[in-house]
């Protein structure tokens, strides 16, 4: 490695330009072949670093969203769930409801894809740079109870409930059939 390359690597490390540290030689070669101006070369360098940072941010937001699985609206089977309003679900994919501060509720029988749609909307929001949290109602209740018992309810509410711009609460209801004849 040349002395200049070592200094560039040190500068990149000091400035935390992680992507730039490894990609600048290829960008420099491309710019030299194209006979780009120094301003064009700098633009390419900075664009590459911005793009890499945006990708890392999306990955971190996706991890923090705690999605049960990665689902997309494009992967939703409208033929299977024939009662699902395609136009409305597609419109929700634009995420305008978040900007309008609207709540949405997905209702329907078990197995029609409500969790799939909710997960897909949560994924879209993380890709749009919107802080998102996905949690089941049961887990939310357990965590709220635990936070209250530990005297940290305000902290938990601020971080997990109020903090995200999109909070997806997945309610899973199971039918319980009991014999009430003993109660009579």
C-alpha positions as CSV (number, residue, x, y, z in Angstrom):
1,X,0.0,0.0,0.0
2,X,1.4,3.4,-0.9
3,X,1.9,6.2,1.6
4,X,-1.0,8.2,0.2
5,X,-3.3,5.2,0.4
6,X,-2.3,4.7,4.0
7,X,-3.0,8.3,4.8
8,X,-6.4,8.1,3.1
9,X,-7.2,5.0,5.0
10,X,-6.3,6.8,8.3
11,X,-8.4,9.8,7.4
12,X,-11.4,7.6,6.5
13,X,-11.0,5.7,9.8
14,X,-10.8,9.0,11.7
15,X,-13.8,10.5,10.0
16,X,-15.7,7.1,10.2
17,X,-16.1,6.9,6.4
18,X,-16.3,3.1,6.6
19,X,-17.5,2.5,3.0
20,X,-15.2,5.1,1.5
21,X,-12.1,3.5,3.0
22,X,-12.6,0.4,0.9
23,X,-14.3,1.7,-2.2
24,X,-12.3,4.9,-3.0
25,X,-9.7,3.1,-5.2
26,X,-12.4,1.6,-7.6
27,X,-14.2,5.0,-7.7
28,X,-10.9,6.7,-8.4
29,X,-10.1,4.3,-11.3
30,X,-13.6,4.8,-12.8
31,X,-13.3,8.6,-12.5
32,X,-9.8,8.5,-14.1
33,X,-11.0,6.4,-17.0
34,X,-14.0,8.7,-17.6
35,X,-11.7,11.7,-17.2
36,X,-14.0,13.2,-14.6
37,X,-13.3,16.5,-12.9
38,X,-12.2,16.6,-9.3
39,X,-15.7,17.8,-8.4
40,X,-17.3,14.8,-10.1
41,X,-14.8,12.4,-8.4
42,X,-15.7,13.9,-5.0
43,X,-19.4,13.7,-5.8
44,X,-19.0,10.0,-6.6
45,X,-17.1,9.4,-3.4
46,X,-19.6,11.2,-1.2
47,X,-22.6,9.6,-3.0
48,X,-21.1,6.1,-2.4
49,X,-20.6,6.8,1.3
50,X,-24.1,8.3,1.6
51,X,-25.6,5.3,-0.1
52,X,-23.8,2.9,2.2
53,X,-24.8,4.8,5.3
54,X,-28.4,4.8,4.2
55,X,-28.3,1.1,3.7
56,X,-26.8,0.5,7.2
57,X,-29.5,2.8,8.6
58,X,-32.2,0.7,6.9
59,X,-30.7,-2.5,8.2
60,X,-30.5,-1.2,11.7
61,X,-34.1,0.1,11.6
62,X,-35.2,-3.3,10.3
63,X,-33.5,-5.0,13.1
64,X,-35.0,-2.7,15.7
65,X,-38.5,-3.2,14.2
66,X,-38.5,-6.8,15.4
67,X,-40.5,-8.1,12.5
68,X,-41.6,-11.8,12.9
69,X,-40.7,-12.4,9.2
70,X,-39.9,-10.4,6.1
71,X,-43.1,-10.0,4.1
72,X,-43.9,-7.7,1.2
73,X,-47.2,-6.4,-0.2
74,X,-46.1,-7.8,-3.6
75,X,-45.9,-11.3,-2.0
76,X,-49.4,-11.1,-0.6
77,X,-51.8,-13.6,-2.2
78,X,-54.9,-11.6,-3.0
79,X,-56.4,-14.7,-4.8
80,X,-56.3,-16.7,-1.5
81,X,-57.8,-13.9,0.6
82,X,-60.4,-12.9,-1.9
83,X,-62.1,-10.5,0.5
84,X,-59.0,-8.4,0.9
85,X,-59.5,-5.0,-0.7
86,X,-56.5,-4.8,-3.1
87,X,-56.8,-1.1,-3.8
88,X,-57.0,-0.2,-0.1
89,X,-54.0,-2.4,0.8
90,X,-52.0,-1.1,-2.1
91,X,-52.8,2.5,-1.0
92,X,-51.6,1.7,2.5
93,X,-48.3,0.7,1.0
94,X,-47.8,4.4,0.1
95,X,-47.5,5.0,3.9
96,X,-49.5,8.2,3.7
97,X,-51.5,7.1,6.7
98,X,-48.4,7.6,8.8
99,X,-47.9,11.1,7.6
100,X,-51.6,11.8,8.3
101,X,-51.1,10.3,11.8
102,X,-53.9,7.8,11.2
103,X,-54.4,4.5,12.8
104,X,-55.3,1.4,10.8
105,X,-56.9,-1.8,12.0
106,X,-56.8,-5.0,10.0
107,X,-59.8,-7.2,10.8
108,X,-60.7,-10.6,9.4
109,X,-60.8,-14.2,10.2
110,X,-57.7,-16.2,11.1
111,X,-55.4,-17.1,8.3
112,X,-56.2,-14.4,5.7
113,X,-52.9,-12.6,6.0
114,X,-53.5,-9.7,8.4
115,X,-50.0,-10.3,9.9
116,X,-48.5,-10.5,6.4
117,X,-49.9,-7.1,5.5
118,X,-48.9,-5.6,8.8
119,X,-45.4,-7.0,8.5
120,X,-45.2,-5.7,4.9
121,X,-46.3,-2.2,5.9
122,X,-43.7,-2.3,8.7
123,X,-41.0,-3.3,6.3
124,X,-41.9,-0.5,3.9
125,X,-41.8,2.0,6.7
126,X,-38.3,0.9,7.8
127,X,-37.1,1.2,4.2
128,X,-38.6,4.7,4.1
129,X,-36.5,5.6,7.1
130,X,-39.5,5.6,9.5
131,X,-38.8,4.3,13.0
132,X,-41.1,1.2,13.4
133,X,-41.8,-1.4,16.0
134,X,-43.7,-4.7,15.6
135,X,-44.9,-6.5,18.7
136,X,-47.7,-8.9,19.5
137,X,-50.4,-7.7,21.9
138,X,-49.4,-10.5,24.4
139,X,-45.7,-9.5,24.4
140,X,-46.7,-5.8,24.8
141,X,-48.8,-6.7,27.8
142,X,-46.0,-8.8,29.4
143,X,-43.4,-6.1,28.8
144,X,-45.7,-3.3,30.1
145,X,-46.4,-5.4,33.2
146,X,-42.7,-6.1,33.7
147,X,-41.8,-2.4,33.2
148,X,-44.4,-1.4,35.7
149,X,-43.2,-3.9,38.3
150,X,-39.6,-2.6,37.8
151,X,-40.7,1.0,38.1
152,X,-39.7,1.8,34.5
153,X,-43.2,2.2,32.9
154,X,-42.5,5.7,31.7
155,X,-39.2,4.8,30.2
156,X,-40.7,1.7,28.4
157,X,-43.7,3.7,27.1
158,X,-41.4,6.4,25.7
159,X,-39.0,4.0,24.1
160,X,-41.3,1.2,22.9
161,X,-44.7,2.7,22.5
162,X,-44.4,6.4,21.9
163,X,-41.0,6.3,20.3
164,X,-41.7,4.6,17.0
165,X,-43.7,6.6,14.4
166,X,-45.3,3.3,13.4
167,X,-46.3,0.9,16.1
168,X,-47.8,-2.4,14.8
169,X,-49.6,-4.4,17.5
170,X,-50.4,-7.9,16.2
171,X,-53.4,-9.3,18.1
172,X,-53.7,-13.0,17.9
173,X,-57.0,-14.3,19.2
174,X,-57.6,-17.9,19.7
175,X,-61.0,-19.4,20.2
176,X,-61.3,-21.2,23.5
177,X,-64.1,-23.7,23.8
178,X,-65.0,-24.7,27.3
179,X,-67.7,-26.9,28.8
180,X,-69.8,-24.6,31.0
181,X,-72.1,-27.4,32.2
182,X,-70.3,-27.6,35.5
183,X,-71.1,-23.9,36.2
184,X,-74.8,-24.5,36.1
